[in-house]
Each structure stands twice: as C-alpha cells, then as structure tokens.
Amino acid sequence: MNRWKIPDWLEKEVKDRDKNCVYCRIEFGSSKETRKLLATWEHIVNDARIVNRENIARCCFSCNSSKGTKKLFDWLEFDYCKKREITKDTVAEVVRRALASQPMSNKMLQG
C-alpha cells in the first residue's frame, strides 16, 4: 500500500491503464523532465475514502494542482480547462464514467 492508501494491486492496475493524464491527455514524462509532466495520483471524486478503480486515476501535476478540491463538474467550467479544451467529452473514459454516475441533482446544482 502506498502513502495515499492505494493497495499495490490497484496502483499497478491504474498505472497500466493511465499512461496519459486522464484530463488533458498529455503523455507522462520522466522524473528528469519538467514537473508538469509527472504523473500524480488523483481522486476523481474528491473523497479519499473512495479507493477503487473507478475513483483512483493518474493525472499530470498541472491538472491535479488546478483541480485541487474542486468538484469535477465545477472544475470543468474553470478557465484552466477552457484554455486547454478539457471537456466532459475529451477526458479519459474513467472520468466520463464518473461524470455519468453523478446524480442528476448534483449535475444541475453544479452547472
């Protein structure tokens, strides 16, 4: 288990699945490259208690920093996403599934 309490089996599965940022789709670089290309751990729904393949993903440092603790629907409306053309249609499948699973009342409240 890593320091984010992600079990080894899930860490391997997510690393195999997410070769690019699940938001901006940039390919991850090595630790010798710029920090913004580094893969970081992401809770798609900001709840550290949800540690499963539907909520744990890898995203770039820039997207993770921008999203922070914002709700996914809210963050997709921020200038950061608009400038980078990150939308509900361009994100990785795991993120699209998370968006689709949100209750309609949450979607309506969030924009």
DASULTA-V325633 format. One record per helix or strand of 3 or more residues. SS is the DSSP state (A for helix, B for strand). FROM is the first residue (numbers start at 1). TO is the last residue. If there is no record, write none. Layout:
ss = [SS,SS]
from = [FROM,FROM]
to = [TO,TO]
This chain:
ss = [A,A,B,B,A,A,A,A,A]
from = [8,35,39,56,61,72,79,93,104]
to = [17,37,43,60,67,75,83,101,109]
